[in-house]
Amino acid sequence: MRTQIFKWLYRFGTARVLRRAKQDQLTILSLHRVTEDRDYYFQPIRPATFDALLRHLARHYTIVPFADVSSLKKGMKKPPLILSFDDGYYDFVQFTMPILQKHKLGANVNIVNECANSNMQIWTQRLNWLFIAAWDGGLVNMRIELNGQPFTVADFNGDWHRFYLKVFTTLLTYPREPRLALIRSLEEELGQSANYRMMNWDEVRQCAEAGIEVGCHTYTHDVISTITDAELLHKEITLSKLEMEAQLRRPVTLVSLPNGQGNEAAEAEVRRAGYEYMLYVDNRTNPLPITGAEMKVMYRIGLLDECLEETALRVELFHNKFSKP
């Protein structure tokens, strides 16, 4: 039913009407994985859907790199748009790049240093994997204690997704060690651990040499807003940039903060590090022109695995009309 509603809205021209309001705006899309793999809690976009999405975007937008942002003007025939990927999964090389190359389009991918160094599994995907295992295994008695209060899926009327969101959003407030300790405890209890393949430095260099703009997604994908140690913050934001530039032998001009979690201290560190752009996901666009030498905070629109028509409407901020303030 939902799919049919969005197909009808799209055919009715809703996306076209909304796009007119963005004529003098830069749209940046936030994506993660393009693969046939399924993840109930963080669905990747299917390759066929991504292929169709690029055809749609190329018809209605001018796809540009971050390197061109300062030269973008109002009144472009087709408004500008940037494709921005986070995390650096191997499926970017496996699926995303071939589809981009098919359409002769570029993109930005933001890499977690420790993933490229050692195939580290980021905490968010470790959590996803545990909930997939619990759901698939019918482990309704899995008990997770958050801030001293125990929860099971029964507390959410058997809704695993609501249970997951409660745990995920609560862990966004936990400092690194307590957060990872909870995840390790669950991994031991369930006998499960994530094993996603991430891009290594050779593969990241392959992307850069193919014209992909490589940015930083911090050193370990920590929740930046929970870091109170200045040295740790420096490592996540500044040392990650220096290491990445040494690996790629080219400047790294942008940083994407994981899970959109930042604060004044993080933004100050980003400025000191010399980044040109800091990326958030806030489901809004960026007014043109974007000029000046100072670091710019840029906003992205998060995409999910949905039918093409709903995705097209999400690009035009249709869903914002119905979101709670």
N, C-alpha and C positions, 0 to 999 in steps of 0.2 A: 504493500500500500504506500509506504513512504517513497519507494523508488518511483512509483507511478505519479505521485504528487509532484516530485521534482522534475520528472520528464515533462509533465504538463506545464509547470511553471517556466521551464526552459523554452519549450515550443511557443509559449505565449509571449516570449520576448523579454522576460524579467531581467535576464542577465544583461541584455543590450541596454536597457534603461538604466540599470545601476552602473554600468561601465561608463556612461556619459558623465556621471558625477565624479569619476576618477580621472578625467582627461588630463589634468595638470598634477597628477600624483604619480609617484614611483611605487609600484607594487613589488614586494619581495615575498616570495613563497617559501615556506619552511617545510622541508621534507626530510625523511630519514632513510627508509629502505624501499627499494623496488625489487620485488622477488615474489615467487610463487609460495614461499614459506608463509604459513599462517600463524598468527599470534593474537589470541582472543583479546588480550589486554592492550596491544599496541600494534594494530594491523598494518603490515606493509602494503604499499600500493602494488597491485599486480602489473607486470610488464605491459600487458595489452592495454590496461587502463592508462598507464603512463604514456604509452605511444599515442593513444587517442587524445590525451590531455595536451601533449605537445602540438599535435595538429591544430587543436582548438586555440591554444595560446598563440601560435604563430600566425593564425588568421587575424587575431584581434589585438595583439601586442607586439611591440618591438623588444625582443629579448636582448638584454645588454649585460655586460660585466660590471662589477663594482668599479673597475678602472675607468669607466665612462661616466660615473655618477656626476662628477663635478661639471661635466659639459652638457648635461641634460637641460633642456629648456621647456618652458611651457608651450602649449600649442602644437605638440607633435601630432602627426596624422594618426599614428597608433601609439597609445601611451606606453611608457617603458615598464619592463618587468624583469626581475632577476630570479633565477632558480637557485635556491640555497639549501644544501644538504648538511645535516649534522651527523656526527659520530664516526663515520668512516668505515662502514661495514664493507666486506669484500664484495658483496653483491653490487656495490657501486661500479666496480670494474666489470663484473660479470654480466650485469643487466642494464644498469643505468647508462653507462658510457656508450655502449653500442646503439642504444635508442637515441641518445643525444646526437651522436655522429650521423645516424640515419637522417635526422632532421637538420643537420648542420647547425646545431645550437650548442652554446656553452653553458656552464653552470659554476657554482661555487660549492666546494665541499670543505667542511670544517672538521679537523682531525684532533682526536685525543692522543697526546704524545705517548702515554703509557700503553695505549692500545697498539700503536705503530711499533713501539719498542718490544713488547712482549706478548701481544695478543691478550692483554688484560681484558677481563669482562667487566663492563661498567655496571655499577650497582643497580641501575634501573632495569637492565636486561636480566641480571641475576634474579631480581625480584619477580619480573615477569615469568621467567622460567619456572620458578617455584610455584607460582599460582597456576600456571599451565599444568604442571605435574599434579598439583592438588586437585584441580578441577577434573582432569582426565582420570585420576585415580579415585575420584569420589571420596576424598579425604575430608569428610564433613566435620571431623573432630579436630582438625588442625587448629591449634590455639596460638594466638599471637598476642603478646602483652605490649600495650602501648601506653607509655606514661603511667605504668602501674595498674592499668585496667585491661583484663583479658577480653579477647574477642574471638569468636568463631563465625563461620558463615551463617549460622543460625541467627545471629544478632542482626543479620541483614535479610532475613526471610529467605535464606537460601540463594541470594543473589551474589554470585562470586565477583561480579564486576564492581558492585558497590563495596564489597569487602576489600577488594584490591585497592580501590580508590581511597578508602579510609586509611589503609596502611601506607600507601604511597604518599599521600598528602601529609600524613603525620611524620613520616621519615624525612620529608623535606625540611622539617624543623629540627631534626636531630643532628648534632655534630658527627663528624666522620666516623670516629671509633665506635660509639654506641650504635650507629646505623649499620656499620659493617658487621659488628658483633651479632646483632639480631639476625642479619641475613646468613651469616656463617652458621648460627645455631639452627636455623631452619634447614639449611643445606644438609647438615649432619643428621637432623631428625628425619628428613625425607629421603636421604641418600641420593640427592639430586644436585647437580650443579650445571650452570649454563656453559656452553662451549660454542659460541658464535665465532665465526672467522672474521677478523678485522683486517683491514689493509695494513701491510707492513710498509716500511719506508720506501722500498723499491717500487711498490705499487702506487704509493702516494706520489713519488717522483714521476712515474709513468703518467699519472693524471695531470700533473703540472706541465709536463712536456707536451701533452695533448691539448693544452690550452685551458684546462680547468683551473679556476682561481682557488688556491688552497688557503684556507684560513685556520685559525686556532680555535679549538673547543676546550681549552684549558689542559692542564697536564694530566689530571686523573679523573675528570668529570665529577668532581666533588660538588656539593651544594655550596656555591661561593658565598652566599649570604650567611652561612653558619661559621665561616672561618674568622677567628679572632686573632690568630697568630700572624703577625705581619710577614714573617719569613715564608710561611706556608702560602699566603696570598701571593707573595712575590713569585714563588715557584709556579703556582697555578697559572698566573697571567703573564709574567715577564720572562721567566726562564723558559717557559714553553715556547714563547716566540723566538728566543735566541736559539734554542735547540732546533726548532723547525727551520729557521733560516739557514742554519749550518747544514742541515740535512738536504734542503732543497736548493741551496745556493742561489736564493732569490728572496726579495723582501716579502714579509708576511704582514699585511696591512689591516687585517680585520680579525676580530675575536667574537665568537658566539658564546654567551654564557649559558651553561647547561640548565635546562628546565626553566629558563627565563628568570633565574634567581640571582639578583644582584643587589647592591646597596651603594652608599656613597663611598665607602672604602674601596670597593671593587672598581667603581668608575674612576676614582683617583689613581688607582694602580694601572688601569688601562691607559689613562692619559700619560702617566710617567713612562710606560713601556713604549710609547710612540705609535700606537695603533691609530689608523685613520678612522676606522668604523668599529662600533660595538653593536652587536645584533641582539635584539630581544624578540620574543614571540608575543605580540600583544594584539594580534588580529586587527591591525590598522595599517594605513598607507602612509607615505612620506611626501609632504608637499614639496613641489619644485619651485624654484631651483634649490639645489643643495650645494652651497659653496662655503668657502672659508677654510682657514688652515687648522682650526681646532678639531678635536676628535668629535665625530658625529654619532649620535645614538640613532640607530635605525630600527624600524619595526617590521615584523614579518607576519604573514598570515599562515597559520598552521593548516596543513592538508592531511586528510585521513583517507582510508580506503573506502571510497564511496563510488556510486555510479558516476559516469562522466557528467551528467546533467547537474547532480548535486554538487560535485566538485567545482564545476564552472560557476555555480551560484555562490559557493563558498569563497572563491577567488574574488567575487564582486561584493563580498561582505554582506550577503543576504542574511546569513545566520545572526549577524550582529543585531539585526532589527528585532530579534526575539530573545536575545540573551538578557539575563538579569543584570541590572546595574551593579 
